[in-house]
Amino acid sequence: MSIIKVDVCEIEIQEQKLSTEDNAACKYMVLVKTGDIKTGSIHIAKIILTDRKPIIRETIDDGNTVNDKNN
């Protein structure tokens, strides 16, 4: 696992409507992009393919514990 400190992070979850018979690799594609506002550069850090709906969690680390964020 790598730890990357970036200026901007974008996470896109795309549901693939095509069936696997129609050349869709998986039902979901998760795209993680990083970037730098000063230079305007964008980098694709990861592309993740899965047939299960991605689980999205938001947590808060208070220095002692990590808890789910209440929206």
N, CA, C and O atoms as CSV, one atom per row, in Angstrom:
chain,resi,resn,atom,element,x,y,z
A,1,MET,N,N,0.844,-1.172,0.000
A,1,MET,CA,C,0.000,0.000,0.000
A,1,MET,C,C,0.890,1.236,0.000
A,1,MET,O,O,1.886,1.298,0.720
A,2,SER,N,N,0.523,2.203,-0.805
A,2,SER,CA,C,1.279,3.447,-0.829
A,2,SER,C,C,0.453,4.572,-0.223
A,2,SER,O,O,-0.775,4.576,-0.306
A,3,ILE,N,N,1.146,5.521,0.385
A,3,ILE,CA,C,0.513,6.714,0.926
A,3,ILE,C,C,0.973,7.875,0.071
A,3,ILE,O,O,2.173,8.101,-0.090
A,4,ILE,N,N,0.018,8.614,-0.479
A,4,ILE,CA,C,0.326,9.713,-1.391
A,4,ILE,C,C,-0.314,10.980,-0.838
A,4,ILE,O,O,-1.523,11.009,-0.606
A,5,LYS,N,N,0.473,12.017,-0.625
A,5,LYS,CA,C,-0.083,13.307,-0.212
A,5,LYS,C,C,-0.243,14.155,-1.465
A,5,LYS,O,O,0.714,14.368,-2.209
A,6,VAL,N,N,-1.472,14.643,-1.695
A,6,VAL,CA,C,-1.761,15.398,-2.914
A,6,VAL,C,C,-2.526,16.664,-2.574
A,6,VAL,O,O,-3.035,16.828,-1.465
A,7,ASP,N,N,-2.596,17.553,-3.551
A,7,ASP,CA,C,-3.342,18.796,-3.410
A,7,ASP,C,C,-4.837,18.550,-3.585
A,7,ASP,O,O,-5.647,19.082,-2.825
A,8,VAL,N,N,-5.208,17.747,-4.585
A,8,VAL,CA,C,-6.614,17.472,-4.902
A,8,VAL,C,C,-6.800,15.973,-5.115
A,8,VAL,O,O,-5.956,15.316,-5.724
A,9,CYS,N,N,-7.908,15.439,-4.609
A,9,CYS,CA,C,-8.237,14.023,-4.807
A,9,CYS,C,C,-9.684,13.931,-5.285
A,9,CYS,O,O,-10.581,14.538,-4.700
A,10,GLU,N,N,-9.903,13.164,-6.356
A,10,GLU,CA,C,-11.251,12.948,-6.880
A,10,GLU,C,C,-11.489,11.447,-6.976
A,10,GLU,O,O,-10.648,10.704,-7.482
A,11,ILE,N,N,-12.651,11.008,-6.482
A,11,ILE,CA,C,-13.031,9.599,-6.573
A,11,ILE,C,C,-14.331,9.525,-7.358
A,11,ILE,O,O,-15.335,10.123,-6.972
A,12,GLU,N,N,-14.305,8.791,-8.458
A,12,GLU,CA,C,-15.478,8.629,-9.312
A,12,GLU,C,C,-15.890,7.163,-9.282
A,12,GLU,O,O,-15.062,6.272,-9.467
A,13,ILE,N,N,-17.177,6.922,-9.047
A,13,ILE,CA,C,-17.716,5.566,-9.108
A,13,ILE,C,C,-18.662,5.517,-10.289
A,13,ILE,O,O,-19.671,6.222,-10.324
A,14,GLN,N,N,-18.328,4.682,-11.252
A,14,GLN,CA,C,-19.107,4.594,-12.488
A,14,GLN,C,C,-19.775,3.229,-12.550
A,14,GLN,O,O,-19.111,2.197,-12.455
A,15,GLU,N,N,-21.098,3.235,-12.713
A,15,GLU,CA,C,-21.823,1.977,-12.880
A,15,GLU,C,C,-21.843,1.653,-14.362
A,15,GLU,O,O,-22.257,2.475,-15.179
A,16,GLN,N,N,-21.398,0.463,-14.706
A,16,GLN,CA,C,-21.344,0.021,-16.096
A,16,GLN,C,C,-22.707,-0.586,-16.453
A,16,GLN,O,O,-23.107,-1.593,-15.870
A,17,LYS,N,N,-23.412,0.016,-17.399
A,17,LYS,CA,C,-24.736,-0.471,-17.784
A,17,LYS,C,C,-24.676,-1.626,-18.773
A,17,LYS,O,O,-25.641,-2.378,-18.905
A,18,LEU,N,N,-23.552,-1.777,-19.471
A,18,LEU,CA,C,-23.413,-2.903,-20.397
A,18,LEU,C,C,-23.250,-4.196,-19.621
A,18,LEU,O,O,-22.670,-4.188,-18.535
A,19,SER,N,N,-23.732,-5.279,-20.136
A,19,SER,CA,C,-23.517,-6.570,-19.509
A,19,SER,C,C,-22.105,-7.053,-19.850
A,19,SER,O,O,-21.473,-6.528,-20.767
A,20,THR,N,N,-21.616,-8.045,-19.120
A,20,THR,CA,C,-20.284,-8.567,-19.411
A,20,THR,C,C,-20.243,-9.199,-20.798
A,20,THR,O,O,-19.177,-9.290,-21.406
A,21,GLU,N,N,-21.398,-9.637,-21.302
A,21,GLU,CA,C,-21.452,-10.174,-22.664
A,21,GLU,C,C,-21.234,-9.059,-23.692
A,21,GLU,O,O,-20.787,-9.314,-24.811
A,22,ASP,N,N,-21.557,-7.812,-23.298
A,22,ASP,CA,C,-21.385,-6.662,-24.191
A,22,ASP,C,C,-20.047,-5.959,-23.964
A,22,ASP,O,O,-19.897,-4.792,-24.325
A,23,ASN,N,N,-19.082,-6.651,-23.374
A,23,ASN,CA,C,-17.715,-6.168,-23.175
A,23,ASN,C,C,-17.500,-5.262,-21.973
A,23,ASN,O,O,-16.447,-4.630,-21.891
A,24,ALA,N,N,-18.434,-5.162,-21.040
A,24,ALA,CA,C,-18.158,-4.443,-19.799
A,24,ALA,C,C,-17.322,-5.372,-18.925
A,24,ALA,O,O,-17.695,-6.524,-18.705
A,25,ALA,N,N,-16.205,-4.879,-18.433
A,25,ALA,CA,C,-15.306,-5.726,-17.632
A,25,ALA,C,C,-15.949,-6.101,-16.304
A,25,ALA,O,O,-15.840,-7.245,-15.862
A,26,CYS,N,N,-16.616,-5.148,-15.668
A,26,CYS,CA,C,-17.283,-5.362,-14.383
A,26,CYS,C,C,-18.456,-4.397,-14.269
A,26,CYS,O,O,-18.603,-3.488,-15.086
A,27,LYS,N,N,-19.287,-4.599,-13.256
A,27,LYS,CA,C,-20.456,-3.743,-13.059
A,27,LYS,C,C,-20.062,-2.334,-12.613
A,27,LYS,O,O,-20.725,-1.365,-12.983
A,28,TYR,N,N,-18.981,-2.208,-11.817
A,28,TYR,CA,C,-18.561,-0.900,-11.307
A,28,TYR,C,C,-17.094,-0.641,-11.620
A,28,TYR,O,O,-16.265,-1.551,-11.609
A,29,MET,N,N,-16.797,0.626,-11.898
A,29,MET,CA,C,-15.415,1.070,-12.047
A,29,MET,C,C,-15.204,2.215,-11.067
A,29,MET,O,O,-15.958,3.188,-11.075
A,30,VAL,N,N,-14.186,2.103,-10.228
A,30,VAL,CA,C,-13.834,3.166,-9.295
A,30,VAL,C,C,-12.533,3.777,-9.796
A,30,VAL,O,O,-11.524,3.087,-9.949
A,31,LEU,N,N,-12.571,5.075,-10.047
A,31,LEU,CA,C,-11.430,5.796,-10.577
A,31,LEU,C,C,-10.963,6.785,-9.518
A,31,LEU,O,O,-11.743,7.615,-9.052
A,32,VAL,N,N,-9.689,6.698,-9.137
A,32,VAL,CA,C,-9.104,7.614,-8.158
A,32,VAL,C,C,-8.114,8.505,-8.893
A,32,VAL,O,O,-7.122,8.030,-9.445
A,33,LYS,N,N,-8.401,9.818,-8.890
A,33,LYS,CA,C,-7.533,10.783,-9.558
A,33,LYS,C,C,-6.907,11.701,-8.512
A,33,LYS,O,O,-7.530,12.027,-7.502
A,34,THR,N,N,-5.672,12.111,-8.770
A,34,THR,CA,C,-5.007,13.095,-7.927
A,34,THR,C,C,-4.522,14.229,-8.806
A,34,THR,O,O,-4.319,14.059,-10.008
A,35,GLY,N,N,-4.339,15.381,-8.196
A,35,GLY,CA,C,-3.902,16.505,-8.996
A,35,GLY,C,C,-3.251,17.598,-8.185
A,35,GLY,O,O,-3.207,17.553,-6.955
A,36,ASP,N,N,-2.745,18.587,-8.909
A,36,ASP,CA,C,-2.074,19.737,-8.328
A,36,ASP,C,C,-2.706,20.983,-8.921
A,36,ASP,O,O,-2.654,21.178,-10.136
A,37,ILE,N,N,-3.301,21.829,-8.094
A,37,ILE,CA,C,-3.978,23.034,-8.580
A,37,ILE,C,C,-2.988,23.991,-9.228
A,37,ILE,O,O,-3.307,24.603,-10.247
A,38,LYS,N,N,-1.800,24.133,-8.662
A,38,LYS,CA,C,-0.816,25.089,-9.191
A,38,LYS,C,C,-0.414,24.757,-10.623
A,38,LYS,O,O,-0.366,25.642,-11.476
A,39,THR,N,N,-0.125,23.486,-10.889
A,39,THR,CA,C,0.333,23.097,-12.230
A,39,THR,C,C,-0.814,22.658,-13.135
A,39,THR,O,O,-0.662,22.614,-14.355
A,40,GLY,N,N,-1.962,22.332,-12.541
A,40,GLY,CA,C,-3.090,21.864,-13.329
A,40,GLY,C,C,-2.957,20.417,-13.785
A,40,GLY,O,O,-3.748,19.951,-14.606
A,41,SER,N,N,-1.958,19.700,-13.257
A,41,SER,CA,C,-1.749,18.313,-13.678
A,41,SER,C,C,-2.716,17.378,-12.957
A,41,SER,O,O,-3.023,17.565,-11.779
A,42,ILE,N,N,-3.187,16.372,-13.685
A,42,ILE,CA,C,-4.081,15.342,-13.159
A,42,ILE,C,C,-3.416,13.995,-13.391
A,42,ILE,O,O,-2.837,13.755,-14.451
A,43,HIS,N,N,-3.501,13.113,-12.396
A,43,HIS,CA,C,-2.886,11.794,-12.475
A,43,HIS,C,C,-3.911,10.755,-12.038
A,43,HIS,O,O,-4.569,10.932,-11.013
A,44,ILE,N,N,-4.055,9.677,-12.798
A,44,ILE,CA,C,-4.922,8.575,-12.392
A,44,ILE,C,C,-4.106,7.674,-11.478
A,44,ILE,O,O,-3.151,7.033,-11.914
A,45,ALA,N,N,-4.489,7.631,-10.211
A,45,ALA,CA,C,-3.741,6.858,-9.224
A,45,ALA,C,C,-4.138,5.381,-9.255
A,45,ALA,O,O,-3.282,4.502,-9.164
A,46,LYS,N,N,-5.431,5.114,-9.382
A,46,LYS,CA,C,-5.925,3.732,-9.376
A,46,LYS,C,C,-7.188,3.619,-10.206
A,46,LYS,O,O,-7.996,4.546,-10.261
A,47,ILE,N,N,-7.348,2.479,-10.846
A,47,ILE,CA,C,-8.608,2.083,-11.458
A,47,ILE,C,C,-8.957,0.734,-10.850
A,47,ILE,O,O,-8.184,-0.221,-10.935
A,48,ILE,N,N,-10.139,0.669,-10.231
A,48,ILE,CA,C,-10.566,-0.550,-9.546
A,48,ILE,C,C,-11.852,-1.037,-10.209
A,48,ILE,O,O,-12.797,-0.266,-10.374
A,49,LEU,N,N,-11.890,-2.304,-10.586
A,49,LEU,CA,C,-13.070,-2.902,-11.204
A,49,LEU,C,C,-13.666,-3.920,-10.249
A,49,LEU,O,O,-12.934,-4.701,-9.642
A,50,THR,N,N,-14.995,-3.922,-10.105
A,50,THR,CA,C,-15.662,-4.866,-9.215
A,50,THR,C,C,-17.096,-5.104,-9.684
A,50,THR,O,O,-17.701,-4.243,-10.323
A,51,ASP,N,N,-17.623,-6.261,-9.364
A,51,ASP,CA,C,-19.020,-6.554,-9.656
A,51,ASP,C,C,-19.919,-6.236,-8.464
A,51,ASP,O,O,-21.144,-6.277,-8.582
A,52,ARG,N,N,-19.322,-5.922,-7.324
A,52,ARG,CA,C,-20.098,-5.554,-6.131
A,52,ARG,C,C,-20.127,-4.045,-5.978
A,52,ARG,O,O,-19.145,-3.364,-6.273
A,53,LYS,N,N,-21.260,-3.521,-5.513
A,53,LYS,CA,C,-21.393,-2.077,-5.319
A,53,LYS,C,C,-20.361,-1.613,-4.290
A,53,LYS,O,O,-20.278,-2.187,-3.204
A,54,PRO,N,N,-19.575,-0.586,-4.613
A,54,PRO,CA,C,-18.559,-0.104,-3.671
A,54,PRO,C,C,-19.185,0.407,-2.373
A,54,PRO,O,O,-20.260,1.008,-2.383
A,55,ILE,N,N,-18.508,0.163,-1.276
A,55,ILE,CA,C,-18.933,0.635,0.034
A,55,ILE,C,C,-18.237,1.974,0.271
A,55,ILE,O,O,-17.016,2.075,0.158
A,56,ILE,N,N,-19.023,2.997,0.601
A,56,ILE,CA,C,-18.471,4.328,0.817
A,56,ILE,C,C,-18.640,4.681,2.289
A,56,ILE,O,O,-19.753,4.686,2.815
A,57,ARG,N,N,-17.515,4.979,2.949
A,57,ARG,CA,C,-17.537,5.353,4.365
A,57,ARG,C,C,-16.780,6.656,4.551
A,57,ARG,O,O,-15.787,6.918,3.873
A,58,GLU,N,N,-17.262,7.464,5.479
A,58,GLU,CA,C,-16.555,8.679,5.881
A,58,GLU,C,C,-16.278,8.541,7.369
A,58,GLU,O,O,-17.194,8.288,8.152
A,59,THR,N,N,-15.023,8.705,7.763
A,59,THR,CA,C,-14.655,8.565,9.167
A,59,THR,C,C,-13.912,9.806,9.647
A,59,THR,O,O,-13.428,10.606,8.847
A,60,ILE,N,N,-13.831,9.953,10.971
A,60,ILE,CA,C,-13.099,11.055,11.603
A,60,ILE,C,C,-12.102,10.461,12.589
A,60,ILE,O,O,-12.459,9.625,13.419
A,61,ASP,N,N,-10.838,10.903,12.490
A,61,ASP,CA,C,-9.778,10.486,13.418
A,61,ASP,C,C,-9.540,11.633,14.382
A,61,ASP,O,O,-9.094,12.705,13.973
A,62,ASP,N,N,-9.838,11.418,15.679
A,62,ASP,CA,C,-9.653,12.484,16.662
A,62,ASP,C,C,-8.312,12.385,17.403
A,62,ASP,O,O,-8.086,13.079,18.394
A,63,GLY,N,N,-7.436,11.517,16.908
A,63,GLY,CA,C,-6.126,11.349,17.544
A,63,GLY,C,C,-6.067,10.125,18.438
A,63,GLY,O,O,-4.996,9.557,18.653
A,64,ASN,N,N,-7.225,9.713,18.964
A,64,ASN,CA,C,-7.287,8.523,19.817
A,64,ASN,C,C,-8.098,7.395,19.204
A,64,ASN,O,O,-7.766,6.220,19.364
A,65,THR,N,N,-9.162,7.759,18.502
A,65,THR,CA,C,-10.045,6.763,17.891
A,65,THR,C,C,-10.434,7.207,16.487
A,65,THR,O,O,-10.314,8.381,16.135
A,66,VAL,N,N,-10.898,6.258,15.701
A,66,VAL,CA,C,-11.452,6.554,14.379
A,66,VAL,C,C,-12.918,6.127,14.413
A,66,VAL,O,O,-13.236,4.967,14.678
A,67,ASN,N,N,-13.795,7.080,14.142
A,67,ASN,CA,C,-15.230,6.826,14.205
A,67,ASN,C,C,-15.895,7.204,12.892
A,67,ASN,O,O,-15.387,8.039,12.143
A,68,ASP,N,N,-17.053,6.572,12.618
A,68,ASP,CA,C,-17.841,6.931,11.450
A,68,ASP,C,C,-18.340,8.363,11.613
A,68,ASP,O,O,-18.729,8.781,12.703
A,69,LYS,N,N,-18.321,9.111,10.500
A,69,LYS,CA,C,-18.809,10.478,10.507
A,69,LYS,C,C,-20.317,10.443,10.356
A,69,LYS,O,O,-20.839,9.767,9.471
A,70,ASN,N,N,-21.012,11.161,11.207
A,70,ASN,CA,C,-22.478,11.262,11.108
A,70,ASN,C,C,-22.811,12.379,10.155
A,70,ASN,O,O,-22.431,13.529,10.373
A,71,ASN,N,N,-23.524,12.042,9.092
A,71,ASN,CA,C,-23.884,13.068,8.086
A,71,ASN,C,C,-25.106,13.818,8.476
A,71,ASN,O,O,-25.542,14.709,7.747
